[in-house]
Amino acid sequence: MHELSICYALMQQVESIAAREQAQRVTLIRLQIGPLAGVEPELLAQAFPMAAAGTCAAEAKLQLDTLPVRVQCEACGAETDAKPNRLLCGQCGDYRTRLLSGDEMLLASLELERPDDED
């Protein structure tokens, strides 16, 4: 299950950001995942508690947002949404498209708790 190794890498990034921002805890981690990213969101959510254990994000909530698949048509130039298994132009139906988004996994945001936030 490579989702666990992805979660461990995510925790390294989260802990680095938390340390830089002098945060005690991370309360929310928001990820954006495209359907073509090669990551199974359910497995990622299951692996998260194991990877987060013992870190500043041990009690954080993991929010997974799905990004759309977008393509640009080489025939008509339109930018449209597409289905992950059918990258056709939504305007003219041509198959000659270029993937614009939908294959990424992005750390969109973190909610952090700092010591001075408790006052």
N, C-alpha and C positions, 0 to 999 in steps of 0.2 A: 504494500500500500504506500505509494509515493506521496499521498496526501499528508502522512505523518511527517515525512522529511520536509515537505513544504511548510507545515505548521512550525517545525523547529526553526527553519530559516526565517519565517515570519516573526517568531518570538525574539530572535536575535535583533531584527530590525526594530521591533517595538521596544525592546529593552534599551537599545541605543538611543532612540528618540526620547524615551522617558528619562534616561540619565541626562541627556543634553538639556532637557527642559526642567530638570530637577523635580520630577514628579515622584511621588511615593507609590501611587497606584495608577493602573490603567483601568478604566471602568467600561469602556466601549471601544471595540475595534471594528471598523467598517471596511469591508473588502468589496471591490467590484470585480465580478468574474464574467467573462464572456463565455458563451456556450462552446466555443472552439478552443478554449484555453488548455484543454487536456486535464482538467481538474473536475472531480466529481464533488459538487457542493455538499451533498449529504455526508460523504466520507470525510471531507475536510472538517465539517462540524463535529463529527464523531471523534476525530483525532485531536481537535483543538484542546479539550481539557487535559489530555495527557501531556501535550507539549507545553501548555501554559502552567502546569503544576510547578510550584516553587519559584515562579517568576512574579514580577510586579503586576502581571496580567492574570494571575491565578483565578481571580473572581470576575474577570471582565466578561462582558457579553460580546459574542461574535455575531455581527450583522453581515449577511451576505446579500449583495444586490446584484442582480443579473443585468448585464449590459446587452444591448441589441447587436445583432450581426448587421453591419452596414457594408454595402459595396458601391463601387463607382463603375458605371458601364463604359466600356471602351468604345461602344458603337454610338450611343446617344449622349454620353457625358453625365447622365443623371446619377445622383446619389440617393440610394433607397435602402430600406431595410430588406433583409433576405432571410430565408430559413437556413439554419445551420447545415442541413444536408442538401440544399438546393440554392446555390449562389447565383441566381439569375437576377437580371435587372427587373426591378419592380415597375419600371416605366414601359420598356419596349419588349421585355422578355428575353433579351439576348443573353447568351451564356458567357460572353467575353467580358468578365468583370474583374475588378481588383478589390481585394478585401481592404476595407478601411478600419473596421473595428469588429470586435467579437472574439478575438483570440488572446485578449489580455487578462491579466489578474493584477489589480492595482490596490495598494493600501490607500484608501480614499481619505480616511481620517481616524484620529484617536481622540478619546476623551480622557483627560488626565486629571489626577487629583494631586495637588501640591500641598506641602505642609501649611502654607499660609491660607489655603482655601478653607480650612477648618474653622477659622475665626468667625 
